[in-house]
């Protein structure tokens, strides 16, 4: 989930070229709509988004008990926010500017699901 459309497209292209199923969203509202239909293996979530904060997406993933690895993307180093997100179960961060090799390493460490990306219980990557 990323509101910088150039970065969103770059992540989508990079990940699909490497065989990953990718769903994208550029707002909190759009990401929340996806979460009704999919259970992603990993969610790349920017913290500062139009229509809210990336924490809302983290909370929704946890509320639904989805087995999703959450990676926060941020340009801000806020220790209090980091403590809050660690308490909420977020353990991975990508600091902007994003290095694509770091994204690939995180995905390599995440075991993909065998479900179809179009089924209600799908595992995919949501990038912002």
N, C-alpha and C positions, 0 to 999 in steps of 0.2 A: 504494500500500500504506500504509494508515493505521489505527492502532488506536483513534483517537478517532472513534467511530461517527458523531457529528454532522458532523464535518468530512468524513468519508468520503462520507456521503450528500449533503452539500452539493456536493462536487466531482463526484460521479456525476451528480447532477441538473443542475448547471450545464453540464457537458460534453455530456451526452446531449441537452439542450435546444438545443445548438448543433451537433447533427448528428454528434458523435463516437461511435464504438463504445467503450464503457467496460467494462472488467472490474475488479472490485474484490476486494481481499483485506484482511483485518485482522490477519493473522499472517504470519510468515516462511514457515511451512509451507504455508499456503494460496497464497501468491504463487508458491512454488516449484512447486506442482502446476499452476498456470496456465502456467508457463513451459515445461512439457513439451508443451503443446498449441498455444501461440501464440508469435508473434514480434512483440511490440508495436513500434509506431513510437516510442512514448515510454513511459517508466515513471516515475511520480511515487512516490518511495519515502521514507517516514519512516525516520529512523535508529534510533530506539528503539522496538522492537516486542516484543510477547509472543513467546516462543519463539526469540528471537535478536536479531540486529542487522541493520539494513538493508544493511550491507556484504555479508552473505551473498547477498542478492538481486543486488547489483551484481556480485559474483564469479560467480554462476551465469549471468548474462546474458553476461558476458565469456567464460566457459568455453565457452558454446554458440555464441560468435561471432555473436550476434544483432545486427542493425543497429538497435539500440534507443538512442534518446537517453535518457539517465538524468538525472533531476532529483531531487536530494536535498531533502527537506523536513525542516527542523529548527528547533528553538527554541534550539539551543545553538550558540554561536560558539566552536569549538575549532580553533585554527590548525593543530595537529598532525594532527588528524583530517582537516581540509580538505586539507592537503598529501598525506596518504595517499590520499584519494579522487581528487585531481587526478592523482596518479601512476597511479591505477587507471582513468583516463579519464573521470571525472565532471567536467563543466565547468559544470553549471547547479545553482543552489541557490535554494530558496524559503525564506525565513525566516518562521517563524510569528510572529504570525498571518498566514496566507496571504491574499494579495489576489487575488481571482478574475481581475482584469484581467491580472495577471502570468502566471497559468496560461494564459489565452487567448493572450497574446502568445507564450509559448513554443510553444504548439500551432500558431499561425499560422506560426511559423518552422520547423516540422517538416512535411516533405512526407509526406502519407498514402500508404499502400499501396493497391493496387486489389484486394487479395485479400479474400475473404469472412471475416468475423470468426469463423466457425465451422470453417474449414479448419485443418489442422495448422500451416500456415505463415502464419497470420493476422497481420495488423498491426492492433493495437488499442492503446488507452491503458489501462494498468493504473494505477488510482489507489488509494491507501491511505487 
